[in-house]
């Protein structure tokens, strides 16, 4: 199993620092990179793929800088970018054959792999349809298929579930969970449910910094009691929302049940509740902190 290390990695675009000082060590398993759009996830992943060069720091695979490895590193890598380019006039089959040729896969090996991946992604019945007829979810699935063509040992997926419906999301999560048993998978998303149950380790990114990382259990322990259920009058809801992060509101006519995310008990009759990963994410990335002063 390969060891991927990011040591003191930073990336600047002019005066803007997109990724601040980052140190990571990735080995076998599924790593979820969780953050809102614009948090720096894509920049970090493009550096990890070797597409962008860090302004400072170094990225190594098995203690060798990835730029020095050249095609050896690329042969280990499978990548699905957030903006996935494709030829609209190609059929699914032709496109995967084209991508297999770019990856220098032997023709016989490529045909078997393509057939397996079309079945795996649920596209075997549309293999001869042109990509311009595909839905957004189908395009994401063909993108996942091309990333797996060379049976990569390091799989990097940037917002891979964009455009997938709920059923496709479940199928995708099951696929990634199985892939993580024998390779390194780095998956970025702003959707908590994408990584909640499948990630061995979760990294939460905000404004170019990884602000917290660990197993889901450790993350829960690290924040302590942060979720409270409260019942308030309808006219007080907006004032509370201005003061606290409110994860959920249930209208009860003249009153409302609120799920408040705060490191301190927000009101005397607040009842503690168990935090989900979504609650933890909202707590760690919150901008409002007035309710805890």
GUBAMAR-644701 format. One line per 2 residues: number of its first residue (from 1); for each residue x, y, z of N, C-alpha, C, O. Coordinates in steps of 0.02 Angstrom, whole numbers. Each point is the difference from the previous one (the first is absolute). Last residue first. Example, Ala and Ser with C-alpha at 12.3 -4.5 7.8 and 13.67 -1.06 7.14 Angstrom:
! residues 2
2	642,-112,354,42,59,3,-39,55,37,25,55,8; -10,-341,-12,-45,59,0,45,60,0,52,-1,33 .
This chain:
! residues 293
293	-1041,1689,1189,40,51,36,-30,16,67,27,41,37; -110,-185,-218,43,-34,47,44,48,38,47,-20,35 .
291	-205,76,-211,-38,-35,50,42,-35,52,-25,-26,49; 115,143,-241,-26,45,49,-35,-36,58,2,22,57 .
289	108,-96,-268,23,-25,64,-28,44,57,20,-8,58; -33,-52,-346,-33,30,58,29,-31,64,2,-61,7 .
287	69,-21,-213,25,69,5,-30,34,61,31,43,31; 21,-320,-90,-46,55,13,36,67,-1,59,5,17 .
285	19,-242,-43,6,48,-54,-44,62,10,-7,41,-45; 13,-226,201,70,16,-12,9,54,-54,49,37,1 .
283	-269,-121,53,30,31,59,71,25,-15,19,56,18; -137,-180,-182,-28,67,7,32,37,59,11,61,-4 .
281	50,-286,-26,24,41,-56,-25,72,6,39,47,-8; -121,-204,159,70,14,15,30,45,-54,36,47,15 .
279	-256,-126,-47,3,48,55,72,21,14,14,59,10; -45,-229,-166,-22,64,-27,1,53,53,21,57,-13 .
277	22,-278,75,57,29,-34,-18,68,-31,41,45,-2; -184,-106,211,15,-36,-61,63,31,-31,23,53,23 .
275	-111,-54,246,22,35,-61,11,-48,-57,29,-54,9; -204,46,213,61,-29,-29,17,35,-66,-44,14,-40 .
273	-85,115,244,-13,-51,-51,66,-24,-28,51,33,5; -171,120,222,57,-23,-40,-20,-55,-48,-41,-42,16 .
271	-118,244,73,12,-71,13,59,-23,-44,-3,9,-61; -97,240,173,27,-36,-58,18,-72,21,28,-12,53 .
269	-117,205,82,-39,-61,-11,24,-40,-61,-35,-45,-23; 143,255,94,-6,-44,58,-37,-66,-14,19,-52,28 .
267	121,168,-226,-54,25,44,-14,-52,54,16,-59,-9; 169,33,-144,-26,64,-24,-55,31,43,-9,61,0 .
265	236,-216,47,-72,-8,4,-33,66,-17,11,50,34; 228,-97,-140,-29,13,66,-76,-7,-3,-30,9,-52 .
263	164,-41,-140,43,-31,50,-23,12,71,25,-30,47; -182,13,-276,37,47,42,41,-38,50,-20,-52,25 .
261	-191,32,-216,69,-25,3,42,53,36,11,55,-26; -289,-132,12,50,53,4,69,-31,9,10,-46,40 .
259	-270,-9,-121,60,-39,13,58,50,-3,23,18,-54; -302,17,101,63,18,-31,55,-49,20,2,-24,57 .
257	-290,61,-73,53,-40,30,65,14,-39,2,-8,-61; -232,168,102,45,-35,-46,51,-40,40,25,23,52 .
255	-293,110,-34,68,-12,26,41,-37,-53,-26,-21,-52; -203,76,19,21,60,36,70,-7,30,27,48,28 .
253	-70,-224,-196,-54,48,6,24,64,32,35,40,-32; 120,-211,-5,-53,-30,40,-58,49,10,-30,2,54 .
251	269,-55,-217,-54,45,17,-55,-37,38,-24,-52,-23; 296,10,1,-65,-33,-11,-55,47,24,-3,17,59 .
249	283,-6,-135,-58,32,30,-62,-40,-18,-12,-15,-58; 307,-3,68,-65,-24,-24,-55,38,37,7,17,59 .
247	229,34,-33,4,-53,-49,-66,-22,-29,-3,-25,-56; 115,259,161,-58,-43,9,0,-52,-56,-6,16,-59 .
245	181,167,193,-8,-42,-59,-58,-48,14,1,-37,49; 4,279,75,27,-68,0,-4,-31,-70,-38,23,-43 .
243	-35,203,86,49,-9,55,36,-66,-4,58,-6,20; -234,75,-170,52,50,-7,56,-11,51,57,21,-11 .
241	-251,-156,18,40,-17,-60,56,50,-11,53,-17,-26; -209,57,197,44,-56,19,44,-19,-59,59,-16,9 .
239	-223,178,-44,51,27,46,49,-54,20,60,14,7; -246,-75,-139,48,38,-38,56,28,44,58,2,-20 .
237	-241,-121,123,42,-43,-43,54,40,-35,59,-20,2; -245,92,151,69,2,22,49,-37,-46,60,1,10 .
235	-306,11,-34,28,66,-10,74,6,21,33,49,-17; -162,-253,47,12,14,-71,34,68,-10,43,7,-44 .
233	0,-142,271,-58,31,-33,19,20,-71,58,14,-15; 69,-224,123,-5,73,11,-63,25,-35,-28,-33,-43 .
231	183,-200,126,-65,21,-25,-8,74,18,5,19,58; 219,-196,-98,-35,52,38,-68,13,-32,-7,-5,-61 .
229	250,-163,67,-69,7,-25,-37,49,45,2,-5,62; 273,-33,-124,-52,10,50,-68,5,-35,-6,35,-51 .
227	295,-97,20,-67,1,-30,-53,1,55,3,-37,49; 241,18,-15,-10,60,-43,-71,5,-29,-15,49,-34 .
225	206,-181,211,-72,10,-7,-13,64,-38,13,55,25; 223,-163,-74,-41,-4,60,-74,10,-14,-24,-16,-54 .
223	233,9,-91,-41,60,6,-44,0,63,-25,52,21; 175,-234,-83,40,61,3,-42,63,11,25,49,26 .
221	-116,-274,-60,28,9,68,34,68,6,-1,30,54; -80,-90,-266,-56,8,46,25,14,71,-24,44,35 .
219	182,-99,-200,-27,67,-11,-57,15,48,-6,56,27; 96,-273,-27,44,48,31,-25,71,-8,2,40,47 .
217	-120,-213,-156,-6,-5,73,43,50,36,-22,31,48; 38,-48,-286,-64,29,22,-9,-2,75,-26,48,30 .
215	276,-39,-107,-55,-46,-13,-65,33,20,0,47,40; 184,126,-107,-2,-58,44,-55,-47,-21,-36,13,-48 .
213	121,268,29,1,-64,-35,0,-56,51,26,7,55; -53,287,-100,-7,-58,45,2,-64,-42,-26,-1,-56 .
211	69,214,-41,-9,24,68,-11,-57,50,8,10,61; 108,53,-307,-32,-58,30,-4,14,75,51,-2,35 .
209	-44,197,-231,32,-35,56,-38,-62,19,-62,0,0; -5,166,-169,66,-22,-18,38,-37,55,58,-18,-10 .
207	-287,99,37,42,56,-21,73,-21,-10,46,35,22; -162,-228,80,-34,66,-2,52,52,-18,53,5,31 .
205	-101,-296,-1,39,55,-28,-41,63,-2,-59,0,-19; 82,-264,136,-45,56,-10,41,61,-19,46,20,35 .
203	-24,-304,-40,37,63,7,-47,57,-18,-28,1,-54; 17,-281,132,-32,59,-29,43,61,14,23,10,56 .
201	-5,-302,-72,22,63,32,-31,58,-38,-6,-2,-61; -63,-211,7,38,-21,58,26,60,39,8,-2,61 .
199	-233,-9,-222,67,25,9,32,-28,63,-29,0,54; -202,-42,-129,51,-39,-37,71,23,14,47,-38,-14 .
197	-264,132,100,4,-71,19,58,-38,-33,14,-56,19; -51,298,-53,-18,-14,70,13,-72,19,29,-13,53 .
195	-3,140,-270,57,-30,36,-17,-24,69,42,-31,33; -202,132,-187,44,-36,-45,55,-37,37,23,-52,-23 .
193	-182,202,127,-21,-70,-5,43,-41,-47,1,-61,4; 30,301,27,22,-40,57,-16,-74,-9,40,-43,19 .
191	14,231,-204,-60,-35,22,20,-51,54,34,-50,-15; 113,184,-119,-30,46,48,-64,-31,28,-38,33,36 .
189	280,-148,-138,-71,13,-7,-21,56,47,35,14,49; 184,-194,-146,-20,66,25,-74,11,-14,-27,-23,-50 .
187	212,-192,81,-64,21,-29,-18,68,30,-5,7,61; 209,-209,-90,-11,67,26,-60,29,-36,1,8,-61 .
185	121,-265,105,-53,39,-32,-6,67,36,-12,3,60; 185,-234,-89,-10,65,31,-52,39,-39,7,9,-61 .
183	-2,-285,78,35,55,-31,-10,63,42,-37,0,50; -71,-215,-11,62,-23,-30,40,57,-34,46,-13,-38 .
181	-261,32,154,29,-56,37,69,-19,-28,39,-34,34; -192,204,-124,46,22,51,32,-55,40,47,12,38 .
179	-219,-45,-206,64,18,-31,52,18,53,59,-13,-9; -284,-31,73,34,-61,-19,69,14,-30,47,-38,11 .
177	-184,222,46,16,-38,61,39,-63,-16,47,-17,35; -135,144,-211,60,31,28,21,-37,64,60,-9,12 .
175	-262,-59,-115,57,-14,-44,65,27,31,50,-36,2; -253,85,105,17,-71,8,61,-19,-42,42,-39,22 .
173	-129,255,-47,32,-7,65,20,-73,14,53,-13,27; -176,62,-225,68,26,-3,36,-10,67,58,-21,0 .
171	-285,-35,-13,40,-47,-39,73,21,-3,46,-40,6; -197,188,94,8,-60,42,44,-51,-36,45,-29,30 .
169	-105,219,-150,46,17,54,14,-60,44,57,-14,18; -220,-1,-187,67,-4,-28,52,17,53,55,-28,0 .
167	-281,51,59,16,-71,-11,70,-9,-27,36,-46,21; -120,269,7,12,-35,64,18,-74,-8,44,-25,35 .
165	21,177,-242,-61,-1,40,12,-42,63,52,-33,4; 138,179,-145,-27,-66,13,-64,5,41,-5,41,45 .
163	153,146,-110,-48,-22,-51,-30,-68,11,-43,-21,-38; 267,67,158,-37,56,-31,-46,-27,-54,23,-34,-47 .
161	141,-88,189,-72,-15,-2,-42,57,-28,-61,-2,3; 309,2,28,-21,-52,-47,-75,-12,-4,-23,-30,-49 .
159	210,203,137,-73,7,-4,-31,-52,-46,-35,17,-48; 270,-57,38,-18,68,19,-75,10,-12,-22,2,-58 .
157	214,-211,97,-67,16,-27,-22,67,26,-8,9,61; 227,-198,-87,-16,68,23,-63,23,-35,-2,4,-62 .
155	165,-237,121,-60,24,-35,-21,66,30,-13,5,60; 225,-197,-77,-17,64,32,-56,31,-41,9,17,-58 .
153	64,-220,-11,12,-12,71,-11,63,41,-6,-4,61; -107,-78,-309,48,42,36,6,-20,74,-48,-24,31 .
151	-41,-66,-266,0,-33,65,47,37,48,48,-30,26; -112,103,-249,67,-29,10,8,-34,68,56,-13,23 .
149	-267,116,-87,23,-42,-56,66,-34,13,9,-59,-16; -153,220,150,17,-67,24,31,-45,-54,17,-57,13 .
147	-98,282,-50,49,7,53,25,-68,24,55,-6,27; -230,22,-186,65,16,-31,54,6,53,58,-15,-13 .
145	-281,-22,88,25,-58,-37,69,15,-30,45,-42,5; -161,216,100,25,-47,50,30,-61,-35,52,-25,21 .
143	-160,178,-158,61,29,27,32,-45,52,61,-7,1; -269,-46,-87,51,-16,-51,67,29,22,53,-27,-16 .
141	-234,77,154,15,-72,3,52,-20,-53,43,-42,14; -127,262,-10,43,-11,58,20,-73,5,56,-17,19 .
139	-208,73,-186,66,26,-16,48,-9,59,58,-18,-10; -283,-37,41,33,-50,-42,70,23,-20,46,-41,-4 .
137	-183,191,125,20,-56,42,36,-54,-40,48,-30,25; -141,215,-140,57,20,41,26,-57,43,61,-9,7 .
135	-184,-69,-226,-17,46,54,63,19,38,53,-31,-9; -48,-48,-254,3,-22,70,-24,56,47,9,59,-14 .
133	25,-54,-232,-68,-19,21,-3,-19,74,-54,-12,27; 257,70,-141,-42,60,0,-72,-16,20,-38,45,18 .
131	206,-215,-49,3,33,65,-43,62,3,-22,20,54; -36,-233,-213,46,56,2,-4,37,67,-54,4,31 .
129	4,-272,-64,-32,65,-6,53,55,5,50,-7,35; -16,-233,-9,5,24,-69,-37,66,-10,-7,23,-57 .
127	13,-139,270,70,4,-22,8,29,-70,51,30,-16; -239,-79,182,4,62,-40,70,9,-28,20,55,-17 .
125	-84,-237,163,-55,2,-49,1,62,-45,-38,4,-48; 197,-42,229,10,-51,-52,-54,3,-54,12,-18,-57 .
123	34,151,270,-5,31,-67,6,-51,-57,6,19,-58; 21,-26,316,-68,-3,-23,-11,31,-69,-55,24,-14 .
121	263,-63,149,-31,67,4,-72,1,-27,-30,54,-3; 159,-257,-1,7,26,68,-36,66,9,-30,12,52 .
119	46,-109,-268,-47,-36,43,0,28,70,-52,10,31; 206,76,-180,-67,19,-23,-54,-35,41,-52,29,16 .
117	276,-89,24,-17,66,28,-68,25,-24,-35,34,38; 123,-240,-122,-11,-5,73,-23,66,29,-45,2,42 .
115	108,-7,-269,-62,-37,10,-17,-5,75,-58,9,20; 265,86,-77,-55,44,-20,-68,-34,12,-46,30,26 .
113	242,-155,7,-9,49,54,-58,46,-16,-39,17,44; 102,-174,-206,-29,-34,58,-14,50,56,-52,-2,32 .
111	162,85,-223,-68,-21,-16,-35,-34,59,-58,14,14; 290,49,4,-45,56,1,-73,-20,-13,-45,24,34 .
109	221,-183,-53,-12,18,70,-52,55,5,-44,-2,43; 116,-54,-256,-39,-56,28,-18,15,73,-56,-10,21 .
107	197,167,-134,-68,-2,-26,-43,-54,31,-57,12,19; 255,111,117,-3,-49,-55,-72,-10,-21,-45,0,42 .
105	117,234,68,-21,-67,20,0,-47,-60,-22,21,-54; 81,229,89,44,-52,-27,-17,-70,25,45,-40,14 .
103	-157,261,13,34,-28,59,44,-59,-19,28,-34,44; -158,142,-208,41,53,29,39,-26,60,56,24,14 .
101	-211,-169,-113,58,9,-43,46,54,26,61,-6,-3; -265,-29,113,45,-57,12,63,6,-43,55,-17,22 .
99	-227,173,-54,35,13,63,49,-57,16,54,12,27; -192,-40,-216,46,56,-11,41,14,63,61,10,-3 .
97	-232,-168,17,55,-26,-40,53,54,-12,60,-13,3; -257,78,103,42,-40,46,58,-32,-38,55,-7,27 .
95	-211,128,-155,35,45,46,46,-39,47,57,20,11; -200,-138,-159,56,31,-36,41,45,47,61,2,-3 .
93	-256,-102,91,51,-50,-16,60,31,-34,57,-14,18; -245,149,26,32,-18,63,57,-49,-13,54,6,29 .
91	-105,149,-233,-42,-44,41,39,-15,65,59,13,5; -20,218,-144,23,-68,14,-55,-40,35,-39,28,39 .
89	24,207,-91,-20,-43,-56,24,-72,9,-20,-44,-37; 71,222,194,-72,-13,0,-21,-48,-55,-49,-36,8 .
87	279,57,137,-21,13,-69,-73,-21,-8,-17,-59,4; 143,152,230,-13,-59,-40,-22,21,-70,-19,58,-11 .
85	107,30,285,-5,12,-72,-10,-65,-39,28,-52,19; -77,149,244,21,-59,-38,-11,13,-75,-57,8,-22 .
83	88,121,266,-25,16,-66,27,-53,-48,58,2,-21; 0,-43,234,-66,28,12,-33,19,-67,-59,-13,-10 .
81	238,-186,4,-2,71,18,-72,24,10,-47,-33,-21; 176,-209,45,-62,27,-27,-4,73,21,-13,14,59 .
79	216,-220,-76,-23,67,19,-66,17,-35,-6,-6,-61; 213,-193,133,-63,8,-34,-31,65,24,-2,13,61 .
77	267,-135,-57,-50,50,15,-64,-7,-42,4,-11,-60; 217,-103,50,-30,-18,64,-65,37,13,-39,-18,44 .
75	177,61,-233,-27,-67,-8,-34,-25,64,-41,-45,-2; 155,255,-5,-64,3,-36,-31,-69,-9,-61,-7,-2 .
73	276,26,99,-52,24,46,-68,1,-35,-51,-19,29; 233,-39,-160,-7,-51,52,-54,20,49,-41,-42,21 .
71	113,190,-192,-53,-47,-20,-9,-57,50,-53,-32,2; 189,222,102,-27,3,-68,-55,-50,-12,-48,-4,38 .
69	210,62,155,-24,-66,-19,-29,-2,-70,1,-52,-33; 76,252,145,57,-40,-23,-23,-69,-24,35,-32,-39 .
67	-190,183,135,23,27,-63,58,-40,-29,7,-5,-61; -95,-44,278,-41,-27,-54,20,28,-68,-8,-34,-51 .
65	172,-18,261,-41,56,-22,-37,-19,-63,30,-26,-47; 41,-155,231,27,30,-61,-47,56,-22,-61,-10,-2 .
63	21,-141,191,60,41,14,33,29,-62,55,28,4; -267,-148,-10,53,-46,21,68,35,4,51,-26,-21 .
61	-192,190,-72,-29,-67,0,56,-49,14,48,-4,-38; -90,289,78,40,-60,-12,-44,-62,-1,-49,-5,37 .
59	60,296,-46,-45,-57,2,39,-61,-21,31,-1,-53; 29,265,162,14,-56,-45,-53,-55,10,-26,-9,55 .
57	75,302,-10,-11,-67,24,12,-52,-53,18,15,-57; -101,234,-9,49,-23,49,-17,-71,22,-58,-21,-5 .
55	-56,106,-174,43,59,7,56,-15,49,57,21,-10; -171,-222,-132,-7,40,60,46,62,-3,55,-3,-27 .
53	-161,-112,-192,60,-5,41,-8,43,62,-21,58,-6; -165,-194,-160,26,64,24,62,-13,42,5,-50,35 .
51	-93,-136,-130,-22,47,-51,23,70,16,19,38,-44; 5,-248,176,57,23,-40,-19,48,-55,43,18,-41 .
49	-178,-127,222,3,-35,-63,60,19,-42,16,-33,-50; -59,143,254,12,-71,17,5,-42,-64,36,-50,-1 .
47	-98,276,-18,71,-6,18,18,-72,14,53,-23,-19; -276,68,-21,38,9,-62,75,-2,13,38,-23,-42 .
45	-185,18,227,-1,-63,-37,38,4,-66,32,-48,-20; -55,242,155,39,-50,36,3,-66,-39,52,-32,-3 .
43	-190,203,-80,71,19,-7,44,-52,34,52,-20,-28; -284,-4,54,21,-16,-68,74,17,-11,36,-39,-31 .
41	-134,96,241,3,-73,-10,28,-17,-69,45,-41,-7; -99,261,121,68,-19,-21,9,-73,-15,56,-23,-13 .
39	-260,161,69,42,-12,60,72,-17,-17,43,3,43; -245,36,-189,47,55,10,46,-8,59,39,44,16 .
37	-267,-171,-6,30,21,-64,44,61,12,-20,47,33; -6,-197,180,-45,34,-46,35,16,-65,62,-3,-3 .
35	11,-214,147,3,73,5,-47,31,-51,-19,-31,-50; 155,-217,125,-65,31,6,7,76,8,36,24,44 .
33	88,-269,-115,19,70,6,-64,41,-5,-29,6,-54; 96,-277,115,-50,48,-22,23,71,13,14,18,57 .
31	97,-277,-95,9,64,33,-51,48,-28,-1,12,-61; 52,-295,74,-39,54,-30,8,63,43,-14,-1,60 .
29	199,-213,-91,-63,20,30,-33,57,-38,25,24,-50; 247,-93,81,-58,-37,-22,-63,24,36,2,14,60 .
27	173,167,-52,17,-69,-17,-63,-36,-22,-43,30,-32; 151,236,85,-56,-41,-22,26,-69,-19,48,-6,-38 .
25	18,251,174,28,-65,-18,-59,-46,-15,-41,-15,44; 99,303,-22,-43,-59,0,40,-62,-15,51,2,-34 .
23	-46,287,79,39,-61,9,-48,-59,6,-43,-1,44; 47,284,-119,-35,-64,5,49,-57,5,45,-7,-41 .
21	-82,298,34,46,-53,21,-37,-65,15,-41,-3,46; -107,155,-195,49,18,51,40,-62,20,-15,-56,-22 .
19	-126,132,-208,12,-54,48,55,22,47,56,17,-22; -136,142,-129,-55,-47,-7,6,-58,49,-51,-26,25 .
17	134,291,-43,25,-65,23,-58,-48,0,-44,4,43; 97,238,-182,-47,-44,35,32,-66,18,30,-33,-42 .
15	69,214,-89,-4,19,70,-45,-46,41,-3,6,62; 84,-113,-278,10,72,10,1,15,74,38,-29,39 .
13	-95,-188,-44,-15,26,-67,3,76,6,-48,32,20; 148,-257,133,-21,69,-8,-15,14,-73,35,-24,-45 .
11	4,-195,235,-10,22,-70,-27,71,-1,-50,16,33; 188,-222,133,-39,61,-6,-8,16,-74,41,-19,-42 .
9	61,-189,226,-26,20,-66,-43,63,6,-45,5,42; 190,-161,112,5,73,-4,-28,29,-64,26,50,-25 .
7	-23,-294,7,43,28,52,7,75,-11,31,22,-48; -174,-262,-20,2,70,-16,35,35,58,-23,-3,57 .
5	8,-268,-155,14,50,52,-2,70,-30,30,13,-52; -96,-296,16,-3,65,-32,8,53,55,-38,0,48 .
3	84,-278,-94,-4,52,52,5,68,-35,51,16,-30; -128,-288,-47,40,60,-8,-14,51,56,-54,1,29 .
1	46,-284,-37,-42,60,0,44,62,0,50,4,35 .
